[in-house]
Amino acid sequence: MAIEIKKVSTKAELQQFIRYNYELYKDCQYSVPELYADAYRTLAREKNPAFEFCEADYFLAYKDNVLVGRVAAIINHRANETWKQQCVRFGWIDFIDDMEVSKALIETVRTWGKERGMTEIEGPLGFTDLDPEGMLIEGFDQLSTMATIYNYPYYPQHMEALGMEKATDWVERKIYIPDAVPEKHKRISDIVLKKYGLRIRKFKNKWEVLRSGIVHDIFRLINDSYTPLFGFSRLSEKQIDYYVRAYVPVLDLRMVTIVENEEGEVIAVGVSMPSLSEALQKSKGKMFPFGWWHLIKALTWKKSRVLDLLLVAVRPDYQSKGVNAPLFCDLIPIYQQMGFEYAESNPQLEENDKVASQWQYFRTEDHKRRRCFKAPL
């Protein structure tokens, strides 16, 4: 039978859209489900402030009346304006190993984009850079993370068969925690702190963080430091408020380090947390009835030996000056005390030499690679 594509138009259909990924990957030991509540907040128009400058529709694919795939079609008008392009994004794409299904999904996004004047297609991408992006092309036997997408090996094969080409790649690294802060790293840190009049700032409680307003400064720093990166669009104040509410409650402030200059301005930040991958697998994407227990346990007394390095950002005028060194001189002893073995980096653009160079004093392993595909419409 032909593939039937149905546009998501009700809350029940949006629930189906989100849960399809859980069903497709329920027996996969490497996939990490996102929390349903987080997925809903991202995809629901009334919840996500990105809809101020994005438009999107979601589609479900059926074969013989059985749900066999899903995809989101997204236009980020702010990113298109920034990068001088007319691009439709595809994201949240999942499908069985059937070329008819993947072709129908991609063609649906192509048609949707053409109807709105777009000239090219790219993906997988989300609404913004803080959404999961990129299709896994290496590292299928590695456990995924809370912030990334896992997909079966046949996915990129389908994209290539459909005429899609590489737009960019991201690399994910294991960064092993050393027994001590590397001596050269410490020496650089001491020099940088003195030369530029910098200081480390830590927080004791989340009320202090919220009252200080520093989290908003951190996201503004992200806007400034990530602007040149592939596909990035600046976060609005409403989006910043949205992410502050989402992230601050789950942070372990020991694993958050800020570098300030003499004027008290945030010029660098490192944010990390214990890996929640195994806890999310046990929760199966649900907070209730017992999902919350696995997550709380992973965040408090039964931490993973793996940490997720969620964010490292340095203000552009301080980049390439060794400012990362004070961040990790502060964080490494904390990681050691907490018993972590290695950190999982977030996806990092393969051509971003500044990011790659910060790991030169550590033992690292490139163990995953993901790709954004593109094609003309």
Buried (B, 14 or more C-beta within 10 A) or exposed (E): EEBEBBEBEEEEBBBBBBBBBBEBBEEBEBBBBBBBBBBBBBBEEEEBBBEEBBBBBBBBBBBEEEBBBBBBBBBBBBBBEBBEEBBBBBBBBBBBEBEBBBBBBBEBBBBBBEEEEBEBBBBBBBBBBBBBBBBBBBBBEBBBBBBBBBBBEBBBBBBEEBEBEEBBBBBBBBBBBBEEBBEEBBBBBEEBBEEBEBEBBEBEEBEEBBEEEBBBBBBBBBBEBBEEBBBBBBBBEEBBBBBBEEBBEBBBBBBBBBBBBEEEEBBBBBBBBBBBBBBBBBBBBBBEEEBEBBBEEBBEEEBBEBBBBBBBBBBBEBBEBBBBBBBBBBBBEBBBEBEBEBBBBBBBBBEBEEBBEBBEBBEBEBBBBBBBBBBEB
